[in-house]
Amino acid sequence: MSGEITVRPASADELPAILAIENASFTCPWSEESFREAFEAENIAIYVAQRDGVLVGFSCLLAIGEEAEILNIASSPTVRRSGVGQALLSRMIGEAAAKGVTELYLEVRDSNAAARSLYRKNGFTEIGIRRHYYIKPREDAILMKKTLVPADKGLL
Ligand SMILES: CC(C)(COP(=O)(O)OP(=O)(O)OC[C@H]1O[C@@H](n2cnc3c(N)ncnc32)[C@H](O)[C@@H]1OP(=O)(O)O)[C@@H](O)C(=O)NCCC(=O)NCCS
């Protein structure tokens, strides 16, 4: 699998493929019901990444006014470290900037070195800790923030 990565808004019939990646990626995955609610929510955008016709990742962005939060992002375990996570994150940053968002937030497990590296590389800084935020296993969340500027629209 080596073709170009494309990112586009997800459609609800892609839920089984999204759920498969979610279940392979998290110890405490979102339920099908949570994804259905996300698809129906007006302020949540769900994106999928595709390569060679295969759905290889997804992400969820909640945007309210000038603030937004990355709710979820995962790439298929078989394609990791090949640019899928970066493509999804770039799309969310671009979309958020285009909507006029100036502050983009996320939470990440303390031990999640891969994701923390991805976020740092994209200009997120660590602004706080939420103690014992996660379960399975119980762990702190690191709260990260990126200030968006109009030029971030260029990532679209
Ligand atoms: C975090 C995640 C989405 C990254 O996706 P990916 O498709 O592997 O990301 P990319 O290939 O685009 O990597 C981009 C950057 O992320 C960082 N990164 C990704 N995997 C890494 C790893 N195993 N170790 C260290 N850094 C890593 C690097 O900075 C990398 O850039 P580089 O390859 O130039 O060094 C993926 O590991 C994943 O799905 N993890 C499980 C779900 C998860 O933890 N989501 C985040 C919740 S907050």
The ligand as a Gaussian input file, in Angstrom:
#p B3LYP/6-31G(d) Opt

LIG

0 1
 C       -1.132000       8.596000      16.926000
 C       -1.441000       8.030000      15.538000
 C       -2.810000       8.556000      15.078000
 C       -0.367000       8.493000      14.552000
 O       -0.749000       8.033000      13.290000
 P        0.306000       7.630000      12.142000
 O       -0.502000       7.316000      10.942000
 O        1.255000       6.595000      12.617000
 O        1.076000       9.031000      11.999000
 P        2.133000       9.497000      10.895000
 O        2.694000       8.323000      10.159000
 O        1.501000      10.563000      10.087000
 O        3.277000      10.090000      11.827000
 C        3.406000      11.484000      12.011000
 C        4.299000      11.754000      13.210000
 O        3.735000      11.210000      14.406000
 C        4.799000      10.816000      15.284000
 N        4.764000       9.370000      15.469000
 C        3.918000       8.496000      14.883000
 N        4.155000       7.246000      15.337000
 C        5.180000       7.344000      16.204000
 C        5.863000       6.401000      17.030000
 N        5.538000       5.087000      16.994000
 N        6.833000       6.837000      17.842000
 C        7.174000       8.153000      17.880000
 N        6.561000       9.114000      17.112000
 C        5.572000       8.694000      16.307000
 C        6.078000      11.214000      14.600000
 O        6.361000      12.552000      14.958000
 C        5.657000      11.128000      13.145000
 O        6.475000      11.873000      12.287000
 P        7.787000      11.158000      11.636000
 O        7.354000       9.845000      11.098000
 O        8.210000      12.138000      10.588000
 O        8.752000      11.027000      12.761000
 C       -1.412000       6.468000      15.549000
 O       -0.228000       6.044000      16.199000
 C       -2.616000       5.822000      16.198000
 O       -3.647000       5.627000      15.569000
 N       -2.500000       5.482000      17.498000
 C       -3.588000       4.825000      18.224000
 C       -4.712000       5.789000      18.482000
 C       -4.238000       6.989000      19.254000
 O       -3.453000       6.887000      20.184000
 N       -4.748000       8.178000      18.871000
 C       -4.414000       9.417000      19.527000
 C       -5.336000       9.658000      20.661000
 S       -4.957000      11.193000      21.512000

